[in-house]
Amino acid sequence: MHIGRHIVQELVFTFGEPEVERWDVPMTESELDGVERHRNLGRAHDVSLVIQDGDKLAVIRKPGYPPKAYRFPSGGIHPEESFLDGAVREALEETGLSVRIEDYLLQVHATFVSGERRAKWATHVMLARPFEGSLAPRDTVEIEGARWIEWPELTDEVNPLLRDSGLGGLAYRARLHERVRAILLATNRAPAGP
């Protein structure tokens, strides 16, 4: 909730206009409860990081995910930090990598839905490049593991696991992966893969 219009305007001024989309996302009742807990604490957003190093992407898995299920690192910006400082902090906590933010790729205004319940959420997807560190999560409570992956494996092997998990949040992450890859391919910033 504290990522207001002025912060988004600063990001657009620095990086240019992202693609802006609105999605309805079905979720389980317990997933929506989790979203509501975040919203009650004043957060209705996440920053998702596409950390790309050549042909490789840094991805993370959280405890309780299905086997072999990975996704882009993401997290919330604290009210007392700048958006970019928060994005860099999240990258370091979840991957162990120091990164430079390079672009603002995608802004998704999601409505998470379970039955009659609805919760608004915004995801800001940033492209980043690592410049220091090794892939080893520092927050080992929230993050079970991290690894390097190439786009074809992420979209062709991991995304079906996320979509078939029965969890709307993981299906949402799969959709983000696919949308980001399409944006990067359209602007010649992602390897095409096989």
Residue frames relative to the residue before (quaternion, step in Angstrom):
aa qw qx qy qz dx dy dz
M 1.0000 0.0000 0.0000 0.0000 0.00 0.00 0.00
H 0.6969 0.4725 -0.2907 0.4545 3.59 1.07 -0.60
I 0.5292 0.5439 -0.4509 0.4699 3.62 1.22 0.26
G 0.0305 -0.8529 0.5197 -0.0391 3.52 0.21 1.34
R 0.7686 -0.3797 0.2736 0.4361 3.51 -1.40 0.06
H 0.6451 0.5343 -0.3393 0.4280 3.63 0.95 -0.80
I 0.6463 0.5032 -0.3271 0.4713 3.61 1.03 -0.72
V 0.6452 0.5034 -0.3190 0.4780 3.58 0.96 -0.83
Q 0.6337 0.5305 -0.3338 0.4535 3.61 0.98 -0.77
E 0.6272 0.5234 -0.3303 0.4729 3.60 1.04 -0.75
L 0.6499 0.5076 -0.3170 0.4685 3.59 0.96 -0.84
V 0.6521 0.5038 -0.3118 0.4730 3.59 0.95 -0.87
F 0.6356 0.5267 -0.3281 0.4593 3.61 0.98 -0.82
T 0.7074 0.4639 -0.2551 0.4683 3.59 0.96 -0.89
F 0.8397 0.2362 -0.0699 0.4839 3.59 0.79 -1.03
G 0.5474 -0.5871 0.4239 0.4196 3.61 1.15 -0.37
E 0.6762 -0.5105 0.3649 0.3860 3.52 -1.35 0.26
P 0.2940 -0.7238 0.5886 0.2079 3.58 -0.92 0.85
E 0.5646 -0.4756 0.4990 0.4539 3.53 -1.32 -0.03
V 0.1313 -0.7843 0.6029 0.0647 3.60 -0.95 0.84
E 0.0376 0.8107 -0.5774 0.0887 3.55 -0.74 1.14
R 0.2508 -0.7306 0.6159 0.1552 3.54 -1.31 0.48
W 0.0247 -0.8094 0.5854 -0.0394 3.55 -0.75 1.10
D 0.2578 -0.6785 0.6578 0.2012 3.52 -1.26 0.62
V 0.0822 -0.8185 0.5683 -0.0176 3.57 -0.79 1.07
P 0.2931 -0.7529 0.5599 0.1834 3.63 -0.50 1.14
M 0.0339 -0.7887 0.6136 -0.0175 3.56 -1.04 0.86
T 0.5395 -0.5624 0.4954 0.3837 3.52 -1.32 0.23
E 0.6735 -0.4877 0.3741 0.4106 3.55 -1.30 0.38
S 0.6953 0.4716 -0.2924 0.4568 3.62 0.84 -0.92
E 0.6095 0.5325 -0.3621 0.4624 3.61 1.07 -0.61
L 0.6654 0.4919 -0.3056 0.4711 3.56 0.93 -0.88
D 0.5717 0.5630 -0.3763 0.4633 3.60 1.12 -0.58
G 0.6575 0.5125 -0.3024 0.4621 3.59 0.98 -0.86
V 0.6273 0.5174 -0.3298 0.4797 3.58 1.01 -0.81
E 0.6637 0.5105 -0.3043 0.4542 3.58 0.93 -0.90
R 0.5997 0.5469 -0.3652 0.4559 3.62 1.06 -0.65
H 0.6488 0.4991 -0.3150 0.4803 3.60 0.96 -0.85
R 0.6659 0.5089 -0.3050 0.4522 3.57 0.88 -0.94
N 0.6512 0.5160 -0.3138 0.4596 3.60 1.01 -0.76
L 0.6729 0.4494 -0.2856 0.5136 3.59 1.25 -0.42
G 0.6354 -0.5823 0.3106 0.4008 3.58 1.28 0.21
R 0.6568 0.4868 -0.3248 0.4755 3.61 1.20 0.27
A 0.0452 0.7854 -0.6139 0.0643 3.55 -0.82 1.06
H 0.6528 0.4729 -0.3043 0.5076 3.56 1.07 0.79
D 0.0252 -0.7346 0.6646 0.1342 3.47 -1.44 0.01
V 0.2869 -0.6767 0.6371 0.2320 3.49 -1.35 0.35
S 0.1472 -0.7729 0.6138 0.0646 3.57 -0.80 1.07
L 0.2296 -0.8112 0.5334 0.0692 3.53 -0.87 1.03
V 0.1837 -0.7347 0.6472 0.0868 3.52 -0.82 1.11
I 0.0391 -0.8099 0.5846 -0.0293 3.55 -0.02 1.33
Q 0.0130 -0.8325 0.5478 -0.0811 3.52 -0.21 1.36
D 0.0042 -0.7689 0.6382 -0.0377 3.53 -0.94 1.01
G 0.7905 -0.1408 0.0451 0.5944 3.56 -0.02 1.30
D 0.8130 -0.1895 0.1787 0.5208 3.57 -0.74 -1.10
K 0.6603 0.5438 -0.2834 0.4336 3.58 1.28 -0.24
L 0.1804 -0.7451 0.6343 0.0994 3.51 -1.31 0.63
A 0.3718 -0.6897 0.5694 0.2488 3.56 -1.10 0.72
V 0.0106 0.7881 -0.6140 0.0417 3.57 -0.85 1.03
I 0.2481 -0.7721 0.5735 0.1159 3.55 -1.23 0.58
R 0.1490 -0.7408 0.6373 0.1510 3.51 -1.34 0.26
K 0.3063 -0.7453 0.5707 0.1583 3.51 -1.13 0.78
P 0.6230 -0.5168 0.4066 0.4236 3.59 -1.18 0.41
G 0.7744 0.3403 -0.2578 0.4670 3.55 -1.02 0.80
Y 0.5059 0.6225 -0.4433 0.4000 3.60 1.23 -0.08
P 0.5844 -0.5457 0.4430 0.4055 3.60 -1.16 0.42
P 0.6375 -0.5197 0.3833 0.4203 3.62 -1.12 0.48
K 0.8469 0.1575 -0.1620 0.4814 3.56 -1.09 0.87
A 0.5028 0.6346 -0.4367 0.3923 3.62 1.22 0.31
Y 0.0554 0.7830 -0.6104 0.1063 3.55 -0.68 1.20
R 0.0369 -0.7887 0.6132 0.0237 3.55 -1.27 0.40
F 0.6819 -0.4357 0.3711 0.4554 3.55 -1.33 0.06
P 0.5021 -0.6061 0.5044 0.3551 3.59 -1.10 0.57
S 0.0666 0.7942 -0.6011 0.0586 3.57 -1.13 0.63
G 0.1467 0.7897 -0.5906 0.0771 3.52 -1.27 0.30
G 0.6012 -0.5889 0.4216 0.3377 3.50 -1.34 -0.03
I 0.4064 -0.6608 0.5758 0.2581 3.51 -1.29 0.57
H 0.3899 -0.7199 0.5234 0.2361 3.58 -0.85 0.96
P 0.6127 -0.5913 0.3729 0.3687 3.61 -1.03 0.69
E 0.7204 0.4630 -0.2572 0.4477 3.61 1.04 -0.71
E 0.6968 0.4421 -0.2849 0.4877 3.64 1.21 -0.03
S 0.5486 -0.5827 0.4683 0.3745 3.54 -1.22 0.41
F 0.6600 -0.5050 0.3679 0.4172 3.56 -1.21 0.43
L 0.6998 0.4715 -0.2870 0.4533 3.60 0.79 -0.99
D 0.6271 0.5187 -0.3435 0.4688 3.61 0.99 -0.73
G 0.6643 0.5046 -0.3028 0.4609 3.58 0.98 -0.83
A 0.6404 0.5191 -0.3247 0.4637 3.58 1.00 -0.79
V 0.6572 0.4982 -0.3033 0.4774 3.58 0.96 -0.87
R 0.6350 0.5273 -0.3249 0.4616 3.60 1.01 -0.82
E 0.6546 0.5118 -0.3151 0.4585 3.59 0.91 -0.92
A 0.6298 0.5309 -0.3371 0.4560 3.60 0.96 -0.83
L 0.6787 0.4924 -0.2913 0.4604 3.57 0.87 -0.95
E 0.6695 0.5030 -0.3076 0.4519 3.60 0.89 -0.90
E 0.7728 0.3991 -0.2060 0.4483 3.57 0.80 -1.01
T 0.8045 0.2709 -0.1353 0.5109 3.62 1.10 -0.58
G 0.4265 -0.6844 0.4833 0.3408 3.60 1.12 -0.55
L 0.6061 0.5727 -0.3407 0.4342 3.60 1.29 0.04
S 0.3087 -0.6766 0.6308 0.2215 3.54 -1.13 0.74
V 0.0698 -0.8300 0.5530 -0.0186 3.56 -0.76 1.06
R 0.2834 -0.6772 0.6419 0.2215 3.49 -1.43 0.29
I 0.3578 -0.7112 0.5631 0.2217 3.55 -0.87 0.96
E 0.1629 -0.8326 0.5275 0.0443 3.58 -0.78 1.09
D 0.8277 -0.0013 0.0528 0.5586 3.59 0.99 -0.65
Y 0.3328 -0.6798 0.6198 0.2070 3.51 -1.35 0.50
L 0.1757 -0.8628 0.4710 0.0541 3.55 -0.10 1.34
L 0.8291 -0.0201 0.1360 0.5420 3.53 0.71 -1.12
Q 0.0831 -0.7468 0.6582 0.0461 3.52 -1.15 0.80
V 0.0652 -0.8024 0.5933 0.0001 3.57 -0.58 1.16
H 0.1763 -0.7315 0.6524 0.0909 3.53 -0.92 1.02
A 0.0687 -0.8324 0.5495 -0.0191 3.53 -0.17 1.33
T 0.1611 -0.7020 0.6793 0.1405 3.49 -1.30 0.56
F 0.2074 -0.7726 0.5921 0.0973 3.55 -0.48 1.24
V 0.1085 -0.8313 0.5446 -0.0250 3.56 -0.73 1.13
S 0.1057 0.7406 -0.6608 0.0598 3.54 -1.08 0.87
G 0.8049 -0.0857 0.0043 0.5872 3.58 -0.32 1.26
E 0.7987 -0.2134 0.1964 0.5272 3.57 -0.72 -1.10
R 0.5806 0.6025 -0.3690 0.4048 3.58 1.26 -0.26
R 0.0381 -0.7813 0.6229 -0.0050 3.52 -1.16 0.78
A 0.0144 -0.7760 0.6304 0.0138 3.56 -1.17 0.67
K 0.3553 -0.7336 0.5473 0.1899 3.55 -0.89 1.00
W 0.0197 0.7827 -0.6187 0.0650 3.55 -1.12 0.82
A 0.1520 -0.7714 0.6082 0.1096 3.59 -1.15 0.56
T 0.1194 -0.7621 0.6334 0.0606 3.53 -1.02 0.90
H 0.1450 -0.7679 0.6222 0.0459 3.54 -0.88 1.06
V 0.1367 -0.8181 0.5569 0.0430 3.59 -0.47 1.20
M 0.0879 -0.8098 0.5797 -0.0204 3.53 -0.68 1.22
L 0.3430 -0.6949 0.5937 0.2166 3.55 -1.14 0.75
A 0.0022 0.8039 -0.5928 0.0478 3.58 -0.86 0.99
R 0.2227 -0.7393 0.6186 0.1452 3.55 -1.30 0.48
P 0.3935 -0.7058 0.5288 0.2594 3.58 -0.94 0.82
F 0.0947 -0.7996 0.5884 0.0740 3.56 -1.12 0.63
E 0.7980 0.0847 -0.0437 0.5950 3.57 1.25 -0.21
G 0.6985 0.4697 -0.3463 0.4143 3.55 -1.20 0.52
S 0.3130 -0.7074 0.5917 0.2270 3.51 -1.36 0.06
L 0.5894 -0.6081 0.4069 0.3425 3.53 -1.16 0.63
A 0.3805 0.6661 -0.5370 0.3509 3.55 -0.10 1.40
P 0.3750 -0.7606 0.4776 0.2296 3.61 -0.26 1.23
R 0.3499 -0.7202 0.5624 0.2066 3.55 -1.08 0.79
D 0.6891 0.3890 -0.2543 0.5560 3.58 1.15 -0.63
T 0.0531 -0.8515 0.5215 -0.0059 3.56 0.15 1.30
V 0.5259 0.5820 -0.4334 0.4438 3.60 1.25 0.15
E 0.7548 0.3746 -0.1997 0.5001 3.57 0.82 -1.02
I 0.7748 0.2988 -0.1426 0.5386 3.58 1.06 -0.75
E 0.3025 -0.7787 0.5292 0.1484 3.56 -0.67 1.16
G 0.8025 -0.1419 0.1150 0.5680 3.58 1.05 -0.68
A 0.1435 -0.7515 0.6362 0.0994 3.51 -1.36 0.29
R 0.0305 0.7951 -0.6050 0.0279 3.53 -1.17 0.57
W 0.4760 -0.6068 0.5405 0.3363 3.52 -1.37 0.17
I 0.0107 -0.7834 0.6204 -0.0363 3.54 -1.06 0.81
E 0.3435 -0.7025 0.5715 0.2486 3.57 -1.21 0.41
W 0.6935 -0.5154 0.3092 0.3972 3.57 -1.17 0.62
P 0.6745 0.4970 -0.3500 0.4191 3.67 0.69 -0.85
E 0.6514 0.4976 -0.3285 0.4692 3.61 0.96 -0.75
L 0.6448 0.5267 -0.3260 0.4478 3.58 0.98 -0.84
T 0.7630 0.3904 -0.2249 0.4635 3.58 0.73 -1.01
D 0.7538 0.4175 -0.2242 0.4552 3.61 0.98 -0.78
E 0.7799 0.3182 -0.1704 0.5114 3.61 1.08 -0.62
V 0.7310 0.4176 -0.2441 0.4814 3.58 0.85 -0.96
N 0.6478 0.5512 -0.3405 0.4008 3.61 0.83 -0.90
P 0.6368 0.5051 -0.3631 0.4556 3.67 0.88 -0.68
L 0.6163 0.5336 -0.3469 0.4637 3.62 1.06 -0.68
L 0.6612 0.5041 -0.3045 0.4647 3.57 0.97 -0.86
R 0.6802 0.4908 -0.2892 0.4613 3.59 0.90 -0.94
D 0.7334 0.4299 -0.2298 0.4738 3.60 1.00 -0.84
S 0.4559 0.7226 -0.4266 0.2966 3.61 1.27 -0.01
G 0.4351 -0.6836 0.4720 0.3473 3.58 1.17 -0.50
L 0.6347 0.5006 -0.3247 0.4910 3.57 1.31 0.09
G 0.4420 -0.7205 0.4748 0.2452 3.56 -0.71 1.10
G 0.6178 0.5604 -0.3457 0.4298 3.58 1.06 -0.70
L 0.6823 0.4590 -0.2912 0.4889 3.59 0.98 -0.78
A 0.6123 0.5220 -0.3512 0.4789 3.60 1.06 -0.65
Y 0.6004 0.5531 -0.3368 0.4692 3.59 1.11 -0.72
R 0.6623 0.4984 -0.3022 0.4707 3.59 0.94 -0.89
A 0.6229 0.5253 -0.3446 0.4662 3.61 1.00 -0.74
R 0.6530 0.5080 -0.3126 0.4668 3.57 0.96 -0.84
L 0.6169 0.5291 -0.3394 0.4736 3.60 1.05 -0.73
H 0.6270 0.5368 -0.3423 0.4490 3.60 0.93 -0.87
E 0.7005 0.4826 -0.2771 0.4468 3.56 0.80 -1.02
R 0.6673 0.5019 -0.3071 0.4567 3.57 0.94 -0.85
V 0.6526 0.5095 -0.3125 0.4657 3.60 0.98 -0.85
R 0.6420 0.5134 -0.3394 0.4573 3.59 0.90 -0.82
A 0.6391 0.5204 -0.3308 0.4597 3.61 0.96 -0.81
I 0.6445 0.5128 -0.3188 0.4692 3.61 0.98 -0.82
L 0.6873 0.4814 -0.2889 0.4609 3.59 0.87 -0.94
L 0.6457 0.5050 -0.3263 0.4707 3.60 0.99 -0.75
A 0.6598 0.5185 -0.3109 0.4462 3.59 0.97 -0.84
T 0.7505 0.3404 -0.1992 0.5303 3.58 1.17 -0.52
N 0.4872 -0.7087 0.3962 0.3216 3.59 1.30 0.42
R 0.5069 0.6488 -0.4308 0.3695 3.58 0.96 0.84
A 0.7093 0.3550 -0.2692 0.5462 3.60 1.22 0.21
P 0.5096 -0.6138 0.4892 0.3524 3.58 -1.03 0.68
A 0.4993 -0.6795 0.4532 0.2892 3.56 -0.94 0.87
G 0.2782 -0.7760 0.5193 0.2252 3.59 1.06 -0.67
P 0.6940 -0.4744 0.3286 0.4305 3.55 -1.29 0.04
